[in-house]
Amino acid sequence: SDCAALSFGELRGTVKQWVMASPGSNPYAKANLDWALYGFMVPHCLIRLYTEKFIDAVEGVRKMQEQNGTVPVAAAEAFLEWYMEYYYDFVHHHHDIEELNFFPWINAALKEKGLSAIPQKVGVQHEGLMKSLNGFKERLGELVEASKAGASGRGKRSEILATLSRDVREFSKELVEHLDEEEANVVPLIRQGLTEGEMMKKEEEIVQALGLGGAKKALPWIMEGLTHFDPTPTKEYARKFYNNVPGPLRLAMWASWNSSHATQNKGVVEALGSSETPVKGGACC
């Protein structure tokens, strides 16, 4: 069909600003990259990439405050909106899927074959990470109110941003360690207890469960993360994910979803990282 004819190369042609990870900073550059690890790469690449952008945004807004003595209300509101609509929503949703769907499914397959279950500490780590995410939501809400206070909120803004700078960096360290640990501990169990076909079917089920609104947000975002970290010269794993997306959704990505991602998500957080107030463009569909 015409939808299926939209190639991976054409997709990349519509997204001009994807930046590739250097081998030294790429956790997948020397990994045993196969179908089992690929299942974790799909969400983890996105989280790794945008946690760095989250840090950059905090530092960019902090620089606004330090240089100008103020944070525009529009910038503070855009930061909170981006955080809740994109980063918080995706990381929260990802952990819920793991705990309520993906990990129980893996454990059932392992139990059936008499193999050890996923270590319980993985779920405990999720609780600590979610506590941090909820704390950032509160701090960013406080930043909006302190920005509305004008000159009288200057000290409060500086205090909030200093706290965010420290806590988001610590959170990033803990989160990346958690992702690394999941990949190190769970992927070998997947190789033992499941087949590539079973994993592909489960991944398709999870993507379909996103619904149209979730797919609009997640698919271009996943493609950016995968393309950034995929260490293969031909972007084999990014291409694999894209080719498994149903043709009509690929057409939607090409027609409007990529531009929506570029303005509503990527453009907002990168503007904040450059100490600029985001200008959010409209996107249809």
C-alpha positions in Angstrom: 0.0 0.0 0.0 1.0 3.7 -0.2 1.2 3.8 3.6 3.7 0.9 3.7 5.8 2.6 1.0 6.9 5.3 3.5 10.5 4.0 4.1 12.7 4.5 7.1 15.0 6.6 5.0 12.0 8.9 4.1 11.1 9.1 7.8 14.6 10.3 8.7 14.4 12.8 5.8 11.5 14.5 7.6 13.4 14.8 10.9 16.5 17.0 10.3 17.8 17.3 13.8 18.3 13.8 15.2 21.7 13.7 16.8 23.5 10.3 17.1 25.1 9.1 20.4 28.9 8.9 20.3 30.3 5.4 20.9 31.8 6.4 24.2 28.5 7.6 25.6 26.4 4.8 24.1 25.5 2.0 26.5 24.6 -0.2 23.5 27.8 0.3 21.5 29.5 -2.8 22.9 26.4 -4.7 24.2 25.3 -8.1 23.1 22.6 -6.4 21.0 19.9 -9.0 20.0 16.2 -9.4 20.0 16.0 -9.8 23.8 17.8 -6.5 24.5 16.0 -4.8 21.7 12.8 -5.1 23.7 14.3 -2.9 26.4 16.0 -0.6 24.0 12.6 0.6 22.6 11.5 2.5 25.7 14.9 2.8 27.4 16.6 4.8 24.6 13.9 7.4 24.8 14.2 7.7 28.6 18.0 7.9 28.5 18.0 10.7 25.9 15.3 12.8 27.4 16.5 12.5 31.0 19.6 14.4 29.7 17.4 16.9 28.0 15.5 17.3 31.3 18.8 18.1 33.1 19.6 20.6 30.4 16.2 22.3 30.7 16.7 22.7 34.5 20.1 24.3 33.9 18.8 26.5 31.1 16.0 27.9 33.2 18.4 28.3 36.1 20.6 30.4 33.8 17.6 32.6 33.0 17.1 33.3 36.7 20.8 33.9 37.4 21.3 36.2 34.4 18.0 38.1 34.3 16.8 37.8 37.9 13.5 36.3 36.6 11.9 33.3 34.9 9.2 34.3 32.5 5.8 32.9 33.6 5.4 31.4 30.1 8.7 29.5 30.4 7.8 28.1 33.8 4.4 27.1 32.6 5.8 25.5 29.5 8.3 23.5 31.6 5.6 22.1 33.9 3.3 21.3 30.9 6.1 19.6 29.0 7.1 17.6 32.1 3.6 16.4 32.9 2.5 15.8 29.3 5.6 14.1 28.1 8.4 13.1 30.5 6.4 12.2 33.6 3.6 10.6 31.6 6.0 8.3 29.6 8.2 7.2 32.5 5.2 6.6 34.8 3.5 4.7 32.0 6.6 2.7 31.2 7.1 1.5 34.8 3.4 0.7 35.1 3.6 -1.5 32.0 6.6 -3.3 33.4 5.1 -4.0 36.8 1.5 -4.8 35.7 2.1 -6.5 32.3 5.6 -7.1 31.0 7.3 -8.5 34.1 4.4 -10.7 35.2 4.2 -12.1 31.7 8.0 -12.8 31.7 7.8 -14.4 35.2 4.9 -16.7 34.1 7.0 -17.9 31.2 10.1 -18.4 33.5 8.0 -20.3 36.1 6.6 -22.6 33.4 10.1 -23.6 32.5 11.3 -23.9 36.1 13.5 -20.8 35.9 14.2 -18.0 38.5 11.9 -15.0 38.5 12.9 -11.4 37.9 14.6 -10.0 41.1 12.1 -8.3 43.4 14.4 -5.3 43.9 13.5 -4.0 40.4 10.0 -3.2 41.6 11.3 -1.6 44.7 13.5 0.7 42.6 10.4 1.8 40.6 8.8 3.0 43.9 11.8 5.3 44.7 11.9 6.7 41.1 8.2 7.5 41.1 8.6 9.3 44.4 11.3 11.5 42.8 9.1 12.1 39.7 6.2 13.3 41.9 8.6 15.6 43.8 9.7 17.2 40.5 6.0 17.8 39.6 5.6 19.7 42.9 8.8 21.8 42.5 7.9 22.8 38.9 4.4 23.8 40.1 6.1 25.9 42.8 8.3 27.5 40.1 5.2 28.6 38.2 3.8 30.3 41.3 7.2 31.9 42.2 7.5 33.2 38.6 4.1 34.8 38.9 5.3 36.6 42.1 7.7 38.7 40.0 10.5 40.4 42.0 9.3 39.2 45.3 9.7 35.6 44.2 13.3 35.9 43.2 14.8 34.1 46.2 12.2 31.4 46.0 12.9 30.8 42.3 16.6 30.5 42.9 16.0 28.1 45.8 13.6 25.9 43.7 16.0 25.8 40.8 19.0 24.9 42.9 17.1 22.1 44.5 15.9 20.8 41.1 19.5 21.0 39.7 20.8 18.8 42.5 17.9 16.4 42.7 17.4 15.9 38.9 21.0 15.0 38.5 20.9 12.5 41.4 17.6 11.1 39.9 19.3 10.8 36.5 22.1 8.8 38.0 19.7 6.5 39.8 17.5 6.1 36.8 20.3 5.2 34.4 21.7 2.7 36.9 18.2 1.2 37.2 17.9 0.9 33.4 21.3 -0.7 33.2 20.4 -3.1 36.0 17.2 -4.1 34.3 19.0 -4.8 31.0 21.7 -6.8 32.8 19.4 -8.8 35.0 16.2 -9.3 33.0 17.5 -9.7 29.4 19.4 -13.0 30.2 16.1 -14.4 31.7 14.2 -13.4 28.5 16.8 -15.3 26.4 16.3 -18.3 28.6 12.5 -18.3 28.9 11.1 -16.7 25.8 11.4 -16.8 22.0 12.0 -13.9 19.6 8.5 -14.5 18.2 6.9 -14.3 21.6 8.7 -11.1 22.4 7.7 -9.5 19.1 4.0 -10.4 19.7 4.2 -8.9 23.2 5.8 -5.7 21.9 3.1 -5.3 19.3 0.5 -5.8 22.0 2.0 -3.0 24.2 2.3 -0.6 21.2 -1.4 -1.3 20.2 -2.5 -0.6 23.8 -1.2 3.0 23.5 -4.2 4.0 21.5 -4.1 6.6 18.8 -3.3 9.5 21.2 -0.6 7.6 22.9 0.9 6.4 19.6 0.9 10.0 18.3 3.1 11.0 21.3 5.2 7.9 21.6 6.1 6.6 18.1 8.1 9.7 16.8 9.7 9.9 20.3 10.7 6.2 20.3 12.1 6.6 16.8 14.3 9.5 17.9 15.6 7.6 20.9 16.3 4.4 19.0 18.0 6.3 16.1 20.1 8.2 18.6 21.4 5.1 20.4 21.3 2.4 17.7 25.0 1.6 17.2 24.6 -0.2 13.9 25.7 1.6 10.7 22.4 1.1 9.0 20.3 1.8 12.2 19.1 -1.8 12.0 17.1 -1.7 15.2 15.4 1.7 14.6 14.5 0.4 11.1 13.1 -2.8 12.6 10.8 -0.9 15.0 9.7 1.5 12.3 8.9 -1.3 9.8 6.8 -3.0 12.4 4.6 0.1 12.9 1.3 -0.3 10.9 1.2 1.5 7.6 -1.5 4.0 8.5 0.4 5.0 11.6 3.6 5.5 9.6 1.6 7.7 7.3 0.4 9.8 10.3 4.0 10.1 11.5 5.1 11.4 8.2 2.1 13.7 7.7 1.9 15.4 11.2 3.0 13.4 14.2 6.7 14.0 13.6 6.1 17.8 13.4 4.0 17.6 16.5 6.8 15.9 18.3 9.3 18.5 17.1 7.3 21.4 18.3 5.4 20.2 21.4 8.0 17.9 22.9 11.5 18.1 21.5 11.3 21.8 20.6 10.0 22.8 24.1 12.5 21.0 26.2 15.4 22.1 23.9 14.3 25.7 24.0 14.3 25.6 27.8 17.8 24.0 27.7 18.9 27.0 25.7 17.4 29.5 28.2 14.7 30.5 25.8 10.9 30.7 26.3 9.4 28.0 24.1 7.2 29.0 21.2 4.9 26.0 20.7 3.7 25.6 17.2 0.3 24.1 16.4 0.1 20.6 15.1 -3.0 18.9 13.6 -4.3 15.4 13.9 
